Amino acid sequence: MADRSLTELIDRLRRSGLHTDAESLADAVWLARWMGPTTRSTRPQDGPAADPGPRSSAPGEDPSAWPPDPHPLPPGLLLPSPAVDPPRHVPPVAVPQRGSLPGALGLQRELRVLQRYRSGSSPRRFALDEEATAEISARAGLTMPVLAPTTRRTASVQLLIDSSSSMVVWERVAEEMLQVLSRTGAFHDARVHWLHQTPDGRPVVAAGRSGDRPRPVEGIVDPTGDRFTLVITDGAGPLWRSGAGQRLLHRLAAQSAPVAVLQPLPQRLWGRTALSPRPGKLFLSGPGGRRCTFVPEHGAATHQDGLPVPVLPLSPQALGRWARWVSGGPRSVRGAAVAVLRDHPATPRGPERVLAAEDRVNRFCSGASPTAQRLAVYLAAAPLVLPVMVGVHAMTTRSATGPSPLAEVLLGGLLSHANPAGTEGETWYDFAPGVRELLLERLAKDEAVLVLKFCSAYVEQNFGGEPPNFTAMAADQLSGTDAPPLAEFRPSAPGRRQTGVPAPFAAVAAEVVRRFTPDRLRAVPVPDEQLAAARELLTRYSREQDGRALWTAVQELRVIVTGPPGPHLGEANLELAEALLALHRWNPDPALLDEADQAAERTLGPPVPPGPIEGRARFVRGRLRTAQARDREEAGDLGGAEDLLDFASTELDRATRGVTDPETLLAAVLERARVLELLAGLRDSSLLLREAVGSLRTMARVQTLWAPRSADVPLQLGRLLLTIARTTADGKEAREFAVEAVEELASARELLGAEPDGPGRAAGLLLDLAEAQDRAGADADTVSATLTGAEQALQFAAGPRVSPALRIARMYRALSDRRPGAYESACDVLARTASQASAEDPGLAPLLEEWGDMLLTSADTEERVTAAVNAFRGAVRAARQDTRERARRLVLLGRALHARFRRAGDRTDLREADQVLTRAVSMAYDPAVAARGWYERGQVLLDLGRLLQDAGLQRQAAGHPLRAGRVARDAGDAPLAARARHAHDELIRQLRS
């Protein structure tokens, strides 16, 4: 009997998705003996479970007369609403998972500052000081209690988790966030509630995702100010689209306790959700400084009835700034907030459109990150049940991105809810019709095998290895091993279950096999068809920047040009040269340029007559020579680079005479202007710059005769005029060129707004415009407004963002003498960019160096000096491969540590500064850096000698300024040499006295 009961228990556990080992099962059975039967009250202790019913409207209140949202979302930009129910049952994921919350330890450190939070309503607590009471009572001869203030934590925190279907992937993030909050030491209680929506649209809370025993939200509203409320949501669920979630936020924000929304999605997607925050500044005002107010950066202020709620990304830097702000730190902080109304209306929805599969994929790729795009391709080879999707994501994503890519796929409009055969009680997804086939076209065979092997392992672990394992058979067949053919498999009729394994595992495996089976491949096409296919791949590359399409096109074209001769051969060679030139941007291999050069030579050889093909070939050849010249210049061969640029200029000039295609003609003129600019830099010749300006002005006059005017010509013309203004010694002439540059760049700005790639190019244009305005003598407010526009446009920049952000900050810094607040704007730009930049970005180290220098220059608080130390540490880590840069940044780090010692008095900083500066001077090849290092080390040793009262250290310190002055004099740094000499003389005078 006991054996049968145990067997039944194991069977029930397996059916519920719990697969335990023998030891865990034995522990559970033993524990059950001592627990005995338990009874649960059907009524929760913390409130009635009865539904209070729908909220009645106030007398005379018309729900249609709600005040409009001050910032309505365009319906076409909303993320697709997942038409799925919350998961009812999710089997355990059979793969080890990394932490889903990036930087959890750093986040915990940043949030410890919340220990300083004190609400205005919290009375000061006292406790009996036993030792002091005993001592005073003994002296007085009677009992005299002594009370001392306690440090007992009074604040608590509640974490509200949105239970919409799109939030499934963020469950582990929410769990880890609760752990972080519990370990900060700032809260005596940390609780979690799940937000659900009733059929009539009201929000309720429950203890879990299932929604059992829902409670009204009145129980989570705290008027005392002691309870923090953090809401984790992506803002894409029905609770927020209906406005019910915003109305709940209004009730919470009306109290004095801090409220914030934690948005797990990437910031570039925030504007497409129902919670679309605006950037600006947050202030604390009102009684006790507990009322949150918000001033947006641009546009009108929030609705007079609206309350601002901060919206924070899950990053240590952002949450740390918010924590310092609410804990009595700075009175204002830059951030984002959403305005919520008492009667917040629903988000307007645009008309439902049925999109074709290709349109769905293109729309997804236009807004998704590269990691999310690749994940969608991998998921095309897997059945779409959540544990498998999470496992494929963990297996194929090596960087610490968290669940963001998977969330982008779920919200990208590619998926819909499905209930395939054999999947009762689980939540399954499926691609929209035709989408899986398009994604499989982008999947390589070895990648498909990898995904199928993972699915096979999942089946083995979760379904007991019941035969047949279709995913294992598919992986074997694609790997070339013996396996039964799956290409002809078709899923059974709905409702019929093949085995214990759900039907989608077999159906998807068969579809993947059909994608790669030989009989699916078409016959070898004729060269014309191959050329058309290659051009289609190149078009896809230019549209989507799909590197795999480019590589496949190169392979196709190589086959054509090595085949039998024919009339198509010249065009194929030309297409191959252009494709190889594009591939060189991704893989800077000189062999690719050599191969492209040979293909262009074959195009120009007989029997190709003069005409459009020759003009295009010379244009491509000119671009090739320009790329080769850049490689020579980077290698230090300036003479070789100059010869190649001369050849490129000649080829491009000949191309403009032979090309008849307007677009190619324009591209040739622009490319030649760039070549002339590079030549002018090598030869230090302004005549070449003026020649380039003349050619562009001619093009600007005649372009409107055969094509609409584009922004390319005035944009490059304005940049060339700005370059001339920089290099012209005559101040009056330089200002005239700067004024002309402003006119051209302003014209390009107007034209760029109507072009498809305009948002991605606007940041660089506005930066050049701001510099031209500054050189032309414009007032500081005009330049600052242009820089603000560049800062906003940087969010949409297509290329690297760190270097442009550094340039923005330096221009703000240059304006600080003329415009109050420009210095802090520069610091804000650097701080925000540093928190968002990748550690592998080559521009991060210079940005951190600039930020640290600005913080140290204006170091009026210990916190600011510490931030400078951290910035310099990051700059040193990023420069570990560059000895010269590393030495300079070590000197700056030592100087910052010394400054922190002088402010905080921690001798550890002083000793570390000595070690850092010793390393810096030992590796400094630049005399100016070495001189600065010796000078700073002398100052450190002097303070260390005084601290330890060591006369020997002070005498040693006296020699360092003398050496620094000698090296600085040899390096031509007269100010440092004079300062070092003065420091040496002053120290000698002190030692003698």
Order of alpha helices (4+ residues) and beta strands (2+ residues): alpha-alpha-alpha-beta-alpha-beta-beta-alpha-beta-beta-beta-beta-alpha-alpha-beta-beta-beta-beta-alpha-beta-alpha-alpha-alpha-alpha-beta-beta-alpha-alpha-alpha-alpha-alpha-alpha-alpha-alpha-alpha-alpha-alpha-alpha-alpha-alpha-alpha-alpha-alpha-alpha-alpha-alpha-alpha-alpha-alpha-alpha-alpha
